[in-house]
Amino acid sequence: MQTYSLFEINEYIRQVFALNFADAIWISADIAQCNESNGHYYLELVQKNENDEIIAHNNGILWNRNFNKLFRKNKQLKQLLNEGNEIKFKAQIQFSERYGLSFHIEDFDLDFTMGKIWQQKQQTIDKLQLEGITYLNRTIPLPKVIQNIALISSEQAAGLQDFLAEIKKNLYNYHFNIQLFPAQVQGKNAANSIINQLKKIPIDEFDIVAIVRGGGSRLDLVAFDEYNLAKEIALFSIPIIVGIGHEIDETVCDITAHTSFITPTAVAQYLIEHNAIFEDDMIKKINSLMNFVHNKIIHQNQHINQIEQNILWKSKDKINNSQLQLNLKQQQINHAFNVNINQYKNDIQGIEKWMESNDIIQIWEKGFAYISQENKNINSIHKIKNNKEISLLFKDGEAIATIIKIIKNGK
């Protein structure tokens, strides 16, 4: 039986590859890992099946010379080499008897990777819509005044400083309470880092969450297309506002967030303007209330003045009527007084006449006498007691007589 050495086998394989793959070819694969050393990039490449199981594995090398040449053509090259990206690259297949098979990368098809990213993004959007949670965070009303902000960003991110500077210099001198929850905002761990910080936020202490990062390429934003992060934002119980530094494309997190803006500065401006709108509305309402009160006071004063005038007029009328009544009563009293006086005069005159006619002196002069018995006036025969003395009083004296016989009229 013939026996081959390892070198002979590997040499044979090298010759087969050299014969069949003399020129560079295009290959698609996923980046499982990427390491840089001295400007060279060493890629661990895999292919997975529908169950996410690795069915193929190999190594790729991007030499420093090729990297610099490609980077000058496309500044997104570093982002393209992030772990998890599916790439299409042009490579020379090399097989070494000692080091085995490797791909020496010469070029990349960025459109392929972007297309895959778009495809994955669309799948995430479809999944969220199927679950009916895509716009849940948008249904949460913003507070009338936003003051307490949970801020998620990288401590080194330029976008963080832009946000804070814009908040600080606001023309209205509004004060915001901002607490930073630091997280990675790009790279393969960014999505999980942001999710972990969202879970740490005590939602009862904050009005909103703001997620901000500085500008970058579309590949820098891949983390914001991940399903788990987009879902966490959609289901969060207070509004989340994002400003993650993109100008054209929209990430899935932009869709599931309550409100999204292109830059962190725009987020800060929105928060300031939101409060300014509320303040302006309050000023208008206060001015409206003051005008209402002012007009009400004027109206009430006019009403009071009118009442005073009515009271004055009615008082004058009442006084005039009372004066007329008093005058009438005075006239009636005067009339009654005069009537009574005249009546009294007439009575007095009658009395005087009667007294004249009944003057005892005159009566005596006429031959009459004043008769009394037992000190009682006798003006009738019926009052005389028989056998009793009677007094006869004349103008010049008194006579005492005894009644011996009484003769009544008709007898």
Protein Blocks (a to p, Z undefined) as FASTA:
>chain_A
ZZddfklmmmmmmmmmmmmmmbccddddddfbdcdeehiacdddddddfkopafbdcddd
ddfklmmmmmmmomklmmmmpghiacdddddddddfklopadddfbdcfklmmmmmmmmm
mmmmmmmmmnopmmmmmmpccdfbdfbdcddddfklmklmmmmmmmmmpcklpacddddd
dddfedjklmmmmmmmmmmpcfklpfbdcdddddddfklmmmmmpfklmmmmmmpcbdcd
ddehiakbccfklmmpmbdcfbfklmmmmmmmmmmmmmmmmmmmmmmmmmmmmmmmmmmm
mmmmmmmmmmmmmmmmmmmmmmmmmmmmmmmmmmmmmmmmmmmmmmmmmmmmmmmmmgfk
lmmmnopacddeehiacfbfklpcghiacddddfkbccddddfbdcdehZZ
